[in-house]
Amino acid sequence: MKKTLSYVLCLALLITTLAGFSSVSAFQDDQQSLIKVSTKLNSAINSKVAPKYIFMFIGDGMGYAQINSAQVYEGNNTSGEVAPEKLNFTQFPAAGVATTQDSTSFCPDSASTATSLASGVKTHSGTIGLMVDKTTVAPTITELLKEQKKMKIGIISNVTINHATPASYYSHVVSRNSYYDIALQMADSGFDYFGGGSISQATDKDKDKRSAYEILEEKGYQIADTKEEILALNKNSGKVYAVSPKLQDSGAMPYAMDTDEGDLQLADFVQKGIDVMDNKNGFFLMAESGKIDWAAHANDAKSVITDVLAFEDAIQVAIDFGKKHPYETLIIVTADHETGGMSIGYAATGYDTAFDILENQKMSYVAFDGLIGEMKKKDTNGLTFEEVMPVITDNFGLIAPDETITDNPMEMTAGEYKKLKDGFAESMKTEKTKNEDTAILYGTYDPLSVTITHIINNKAGVGWTSYAHTGVPVGVFATGVGASLFNGSYDNTDVFDKLVDITNVRVK
């Protein structure tokens, strides 16, 4: 009787506490009290109450600088009134910080870090779903919930669906580059909803095996690849793979800034996941914004920012769902690692930022590369810098040094202009120069486009240290049932452990 009464009282307290979930702004009213109460509740009744609906959002490569850059861009930079525009998930009542190292490096890759989040183990960079011996399978939280709780499972990514991060929630392979094998495991997973980008290497390298799309259909998946088909999906659609009808680089969805009005966005795929997986046992939905990472690799700050904002829109779909199911929903937002060593602050700008400068950029580096590629095809005599410079001005706002211009922040210095010309010259070469200097200047990206983004980023007050991943910890933000467990400082493997505790699944 005492146990029953205790449980009833705890449940009543839980309901009262979670009433504040009804709006995002309510998180700001009394966050500390909510966190303290939630911590006690989780300790007292975690074995009794588990979320029915779990959203796991992963901003690939999204460190604190990427998050705050989006807030600064949307905020007020007026002297005396400087203030960022807070993103919805940064206002969640629970916030933690997670270390990201894997078994081989403090600068890990997405395969190992997503494996840590999905399976709670450390492994080698490049390895998915296997323990450090590269042999023993590490069960994923999605597999455990599917088997033991009969929950429906959804996996979304705006990059290719068999890329490292989404693959870590349904596959187990020694190498993340085994795209065809990963796609076959996707078909065998029995998961209920896949959405976003296409399949990388849908046929094996020797092209002597059937397409993964064909095998998915054989396994009972409906492949919806038009906007009309995707928007028509619902709880009666069965197992679904919704492929974006508009794709860009390597089969991924376009960068948010390259989309047109009416194009499907990450938020649309989250909404369709909710629609498709509506059932009495609940669901677990993992949604990745992989293009934050891709843009950060290329040091393209504007593309990073616009994709973080699109990621926020996708999270808002879950928040709105949570308002309707306030006592059954858990939302987690985190990253697998940081990419690019992004900083808000650059040597030449001192303590100043001017993020409004980024508004001059009209397209991503990928779209610009495509535009220049088309110009090359049409100009058989070879492009000249004089032909390309107006295109740069039109799409990035940069203008050549001119003594008649005064106080225009988009006017390049003599040094910046020289860098741009050098980048153009290198870009036009049939064989690119390979040495330490060019590796630092351009990485593996087109010398012209990466020089342009570096110049406009630096003018805005954004700096970069790398074209790869870094070893800094990442944020974890949570709201809803069990959210307070995600407060504090811990390792990324603990995210899996906390989900196991909250959902009461058994790890074999």
C-alpha positions in Angstrom: 0.0 0.0 0.0 2.8 2.4 0.9 4.6 1.6 -2.4 1.4 2.2 -4.3 0.8 5.5 -2.5 4.4 6.6 -3.1 4.1 5.8 -6.8 0.8 7.8 -7.0 2.3 10.8 -5.3 5.4 10.7 -7.6 3.2 10.3 -10.6 1.2 13.3 -9.5 4.3 15.3 -9.0 5.6 14.3 -12.4 2.4 15.4 -14.1 2.6 18.8 -12.3 6.2 19.2 -13.2 5.7 18.4 -16.9 2.8 20.7 -17.2 5.5 23.4 -18.0 6.2 21.3 -21.2 3.2 22.9 -22.9 5.3 25.7 -24.3 8.9 26.3 -25.1 8.9 29.7 -23.3 7.7 27.9 -20.1 11.2 26.3 -19.9 12.6 29.7 -19.0 10.2 30.4 -16.1 11.8 28.3 -13.4 14.4 26.0 -14.9 16.3 25.3 -11.8 13.3 24.2 -9.8 12.2 22.0 -12.7 15.6 20.4 -12.9 15.7 19.7 -9.2 12.2 18.2 -9.1 12.9 16.2 -12.3 16.1 14.7 -10.8 14.2 13.5 -7.7 11.4 12.1 -9.8 13.8 10.2 -12.0 15.5 8.7 -9.0 12.2 7.7 -7.4 10.1 6.4 -10.3 12.4 5.8 -13.2 11.6 2.1 -12.9 7.9 2.9 -13.2 7.5 5.6 -15.8 9.1 5.4 -19.2 8.6 7.7 -22.2 6.4 6.3 -25.0 7.8 8.6 -27.6 11.5 9.3 -27.9 13.1 11.8 -30.3 16.9 11.7 -30.7 18.2 14.6 -32.7 21.9 14.6 -33.8 23.4 17.7 -35.3 26.4 16.1 -36.9 29.5 18.3 -36.3 27.4 20.8 -34.2 29.6 22.2 -31.5 28.8 25.1 -29.3 30.2 27.6 -31.9 27.9 26.2 -34.6 24.9 26.6 -32.2 25.8 30.1 -31.1 26.6 31.2 -34.6 23.0 30.5 -35.6 21.9 32.4 -32.5 24.2 35.4 -33.3 23.1 35.4 -36.9 19.4 35.6 -35.9 20.1 38.0 -33.0 20.9 41.6 -32.5 24.4 42.9 -33.2 23.7 46.5 -32.5 26.2 48.1 -30.1 24.5 48.4 -26.7 21.8 45.9 -27.6 23.9 42.8 -28.5 21.9 39.7 -27.8 21.6 36.3 -29.5 18.2 34.8 -30.6 17.9 31.7 -28.5 17.3 28.4 -30.4 14.4 26.3 -29.1 16.5 23.4 -27.9 19.0 25.6 -26.0 16.0 26.5 -23.7 15.3 22.9 -22.7 15.3 22.4 -18.9 18.1 19.8 -18.9 21.5 20.5 -20.3 24.7 18.4 -20.2 28.1 18.2 -21.8 29.5 15.0 -23.3 33.1 14.1 -24.2 33.5 12.5 -27.7 36.8 10.7 -27.9 36.7 7.2 -29.3 39.1 4.3 -28.7 41.7 5.6 -31.2 41.5 9.4 -31.1 40.5 12.5 -29.3 39.3 13.8 -32.7 36.9 11.0 -33.6 34.8 10.3 -36.6 31.0 9.9 -37.0 31.1 6.2 -37.1 32.7 5.7 -33.7 30.9 8.5 -32.0 27.4 7.6 -33.3 28.2 4.0 -32.2 28.8 5.4 -28.7 25.5 7.2 -28.7 23.6 4.3 -30.2 25.3 1.4 -28.4 27.2 2.8 -25.4 30.6 1.5 -26.4 33.9 2.9 -27.5 35.3 1.6 -30.8 37.7 2.5 -33.6 37.2 5.5 -35.9 35.5 4.2 -39.0 33.8 1.3 -37.3 30.0 1.0 -36.9 28.1 -1.0 -34.3 31.0 -3.2 -33.2 33.1 -3.2 -30.0 36.7 -2.3 -29.9 37.7 -5.9 -31.1 35.8 -5.0 -34.3 34.0 -8.4 -34.0 31.6 -8.3 -31.1 28.2 -6.8 -32.0 27.1 -3.9 -29.8 23.3 -3.9 -29.7 21.7 -0.5 -30.5 19.1 1.2 -28.4 16.9 1.0 -31.4 17.3 -2.7 -31.7 16.6 -3.2 -28.0 13.5 -1.0 -28.1 12.2 -2.8 -31.2 12.7 -6.3 -29.8 11.8 -5.8 -26.1 9.2 -2.9 -26.2 7.8 -3.5 -29.7 8.3 0.2 -30.4 8.4 1.4 -33.9 11.7 2.8 -35.1 12.5 5.6 -37.5 15.8 6.8 -38.9 16.2 10.1 -40.7 19.1 11.9 -42.2 19.5 14.7 -44.7 22.7 13.1 -46.0 22.7 9.6 -47.4 20.7 7.2 -45.3 23.6 4.7 -45.1 26.1 7.3 -44.0 28.0 6.7 -40.7 25.6 8.4 -38.2 22.3 6.9 -39.4 23.9 3.6 -40.1 25.1 3.4 -36.5 21.5 2.9 -35.4 20.8 -0.1 -37.5 24.1 -1.7 -38.8 27.2 -3.4 -37.6 30.3 -3.3 -39.9 34.0 -3.0 -39.6 34.2 -0.1 -42.1 31.8 2.7 -42.6 32.7 2.6 -46.3 30.9 -0.7 -46.7 27.9 1.2 -48.0 26.3 -1.7 -49.9 26.5 -4.0 -46.9 25.1 -1.3 -44.7 22.2 -0.9 -47.1 21.4 -4.6 -46.9 21.4 -4.4 -43.1 19.0 -1.5 -43.4 16.7 -3.7 -45.3 17.1 -6.5 -42.8 16.5 -4.2 -39.8 12.8 -4.4 -40.0 12.7 -0.8 -38.8 9.5 1.1 -39.7 10.6 4.3 -41.3 13.6 5.7 -43.1 13.6 9.1 -44.5 15.8 11.8 -46.1 18.7 11.3 -48.4 19.3 8.5 -50.9 21.4 5.3 -50.6 25.1 5.7 -51.3 26.4 2.9 -53.6 23.0 1.2 -53.9 24.7 -1.5 -56.0 27.9 -3.1 -54.9 31.2 -1.9 -56.4 31.4 -4.9 -58.8 27.8 -4.1 -59.9 27.0 -7.8 -60.0 24.4 -7.8 -57.2 20.8 -6.4 -57.1 20.1 -2.8 -56.1 19.5 -2.2 -52.5 16.3 -0.4 -53.5 15.0 -3.6 -55.0 16.0 -5.6 -51.9 14.2 -3.0 -49.7 11.0 -3.4 -51.7 11.4 -7.2 -51.5 11.6 -6.9 -47.7 8.3 -5.1 -47.7 9.3 -1.4 -47.8 7.4 1.1 -49.8 9.8 3.5 -51.4 8.2 7.0 -51.7 10.3 9.4 -53.8 8.0 12.2 -54.9 6.7 15.0 -52.8 3.1 13.8 -53.4 3.9 10.2 -52.3 5.7 11.4 -49.2 3.1 13.8 -48.0 0.4 11.1 -48.4 2.2 8.7 -46.0 0.3 7.8 -42.8 0.1 5.1 -40.1 -1.4 2.7 -42.7 1.5 2.9 -45.1 3.5 0.1 -43.6 7.3 0.1 -43.6 8.5 3.1 -45.6 11.6 4.6 -47.0 10.9 8.2 -48.0 13.6 9.5 -50.3 13.9 13.3 -50.9 12.8 14.1 -54.5 15.5 16.8 -54.6 19.1 15.7 -54.0 22.4 17.6 -54.2 25.9 16.5 -53.5 26.5 12.7 -53.4 22.8 11.9 -53.0 22.2 14.1 -49.9 19.4 16.5 -49.5 20.3 20.1 -50.5 21.7 22.6 -48.1 18.9 24.6 -46.6 20.1 27.7 -48.2 19.9 26.0 -51.6 16.3 24.9 -51.4 13.4 26.5 -53.1 10.0 27.4 -51.5 8.0 24.2 -51.3 10.9 21.8 -51.2 10.7 19.2 -48.5 12.9 20.0 -45.5 14.2 17.9 -42.6 11.2 19.0 -40.6 8.9 17.4 -43.1 10.6 14.1 -42.8 10.2 14.3 -39.0 6.5 15.0 -39.3 6.1 12.1 -41.7 7.9 9.8 -39.3 5.4 10.7 -36.6 2.6 10.1 -39.0 3.9 6.7 -40.2 4.8 5.4 -36.8 1.6 6.3 -34.9 0.9 3.2 -32.8 -0.1 2.0 -29.3 3.5 1.0 -28.3 5.1 4.3 -29.2 8.3 5.0 -31.2 11.9 6.0 -31.2 12.9 8.5 -34.0 16.5 9.4 -34.7 16.9 12.5 -36.9 20.3 13.6 -38.1 21.3 16.9 -39.7 24.4 15.7 -41.4 24.9 18.7 -43.6 25.9 20.8 -40.6 29.0 18.6 -40.5 29.5 18.7 -44.3 29.4 22.5 -44.3 31.7 22.8 -41.4 34.2 20.5 -43.1 34.2 23.0 -46.0 34.4 26.0 -43.6 31.2 27.5 -45.0 29.7 29.4 -42.1 26.6 30.5 -43.8 25.7 27.0 -44.9 26.4 25.8 -41.3 24.1 28.5 -39.9 21.2 27.9 -42.2 21.3 24.2 -41.7 21.4 24.6 -37.9 18.2 26.8 -38.3 16.6 24.1 -40.4 17.5 21.6 -37.7 15.8 23.8 -35.2 12.7 23.7 -37.4 12.8 19.9 -37.3 13.1 19.9 -33.5 10.1 22.2 -33.3 8.0 19.5 -34.9 8.9 17.2 -32.0 8.2 20.0 -29.5 4.8 20.6 -31.0 4.1 16.8 -30.8 5.3 16.9 -27.1 2.7 19.5 -26.3 0.0 17.0 -27.2 1.7 14.2 -25.3 3.4 16.0 -22.4 3.6 13.0 -20.1 4.9 10.5 -22.6 7.5 12.3 -24.7 11.3 12.7 -24.3 13.3 14.9 -26.7 17.1 14.8 -26.8 19.3 17.0 -28.9 23.1 16.5 -29.2 26.0 16.1 -31.6 28.4 13.3 -32.3 31.4 15.7 -32.4 32.4 19.2 -33.5 33.7 19.8 -37.0 36.0 22.5 -38.3 37.2 24.1 -35.1 34.7 26.9 -35.7 35.1 30.0 -33.6 33.2 33.2 -33.2 36.0 35.7 -33.3 38.8 36.2 -35.8 42.3 37.8 -35.4 41.6 40.6 -37.9 38.3 41.7 -36.4 39.5 41.7 -32.8 36.5 41.7 -30.4 34.0 42.6 -33.1 31.6 40.4 -35.2 29.6 41.4 -38.2 27.4 38.5 -39.0 25.1 40.6 -41.2 27.9 40.3 -43.7 26.9 36.7 -44.2 23.6 37.8 -45.6 25.5 38.6 -48.8 26.0 34.9 -49.4 23.2 33.5 -51.6 24.3 29.9 -52.1 26.4 27.1 -50.6 29.9 26.3 -51.7 28.5 23.2 -53.4 26.0 25.2 -55.5 28.7 27.7 -56.4 31.0 24.9 -57.5 28.2 23.6 -59.7 27.7 27.1 -61.1 31.4 27.5 -62.0 31.4 24.0 -63.4 28.6 25.0 -65.8 30.5 28.1 -66.8 33.6 26.0 -67.6 31.6 23.8 -69.9 30.3 26.7 -71.9 33.6 28.5 -72.1 35.8 26.3 -74.2 38.6 28.8 -74.3 39.0 28.7 -70.5 37.5 30.9 -67.9 39.2 34.1 -66.9 39.2 35.7 -63.4 37.5 38.8 -65.0 34.6 36.6 -66.1 34.2 35.0 -62.7 34.6 38.0 -60.4 31.0 39.4 -61.2 29.6 36.0 -60.4 31.4 36.1 -57.0 30.0 39.6 -56.3 26.5 38.5 -57.2 26.5 35.5 -55.0 28.8 36.5 -52.1 28.9 40.3 -52.2 32.7 40.6 -52.3 34.0 43.4 -54.4 37.5 44.2 -55.6 39.6 46.9 -53.9 38.7 50.3 -55.2 40.1 53.7 -54.1 36.7 55.4 -54.8 34.9 53.1 -52.3 34.6 54.2 -48.7 33.3 52.3 -45.7 32.0 49.2 -47.6 32.7 46.1 -45.5 32.4 43.9 -48.6 35.4 45.6 -50.3 38.4 43.2 -50.1 41.8 44.3 -48.9 44.7 43.9 -51.3 45.7 40.8 -49.4 42.3 39.2 -49.6 42.1 40.0 -53.3 45.4 38.3 -54.0 44.2 35.2 -52.1 41.1 35.2 -54.3 43.1 35.4 -57.5 45.5 32.7 -56.3 42.5 30.5 -55.4 41.0 31.0 -58.8 44.3 30.1 -60.5 44.7 27.0 -58.5 41.0 26.0 -59.1 41.5 26.2 -62.9 44.5 23.8 -62.9 43.9 20.4 -64.3 46.2 18.9 -61.6 46.0 20.7 -58.3 49.2 21.6 -56.4 49.7 19.3 -53.4 51.9 20.6 -50.6 51.6 21.7 -47.0 50.6 25.2 -48.0 47.8 24.3 -50.3 46.6 21.6 -47.8 46.2 24.4 -45.1 44.7 26.9 -47.5 42.2 24.7 -49.3 42.0 21.3 -47.7 40.3 18.9 -50.2 37.9 21.6 -51.4 37.8 23.7 -54.5 40.4 26.4 -54.0 38.2 29.2 -55.3 35.0 28.4 -53.3 36.9 27.7 -50.1 38.9 31.0 -50.5 35.6 32.9 -51.0 34.0 31.4 -47.8 37.1 32.0 -45.8 37.2 35.7 -46.8 33.5 36.4 -46.1 33.7 34.3 -42.9 36.7 36.2 -41.6 35.1 39.6 -42.4 32.1 38.5 -40.4 34.3 37.4 -37.5 34.2 33.7 -37.9 37.4 31.6 -37.8 38.3 27.9 -38.5 41.1 25.7 -37.4 40.5 22.5 -39.4 38.8 20.8 -42.3 38.3 17.8 -40.1 36.8 17.0 -36.7 38.0 18.3 -33.4 38.1 16.9 -29.9 36.0 19.4 -28.0 33.0 18.2 -25.9 29.5 18.7 -27.3 26.2 19.8 -25.7 23.3 17.6 -24.7 19.9 19.1 -24.3 16.8 17.3 -23.2 13.1 17.9 -22.2 10.2 15.7 -21.2 10.0 12.4 -19.3 13.4 11.5 -17.8 15.1 14.6 -19.2 16.9 15.5 -15.9 19.1 12.4 -16.2 20.9 14.3 -19.0 22.1 17.1 -16.8 25.8 17.2 -15.9 29.1 16.2 -17.5 29.6 12.7 -18.8 30.8 10.7 -21.8 28.9 10.1 -25.0 28.5 6.4 -24.1 26.4 7.5 -21.1 23.7 8.8 -23.4 23.0 5.2 -24.4 23.2 4.1 -20.7 20.7 6.8 -19.7 18.3 5.7 -22.4 18.6 2.1 -21.2 17.7 3.3 -17.7 14.8 5.4 -18.8 13.3 2.8 -21.0 14.0 -0.2 -18.8 15.4 -2.4 -21.6 17.9 -5.2 -20.9 21.3 -5.1 -22.5 22.3 -8.7 -23.3 
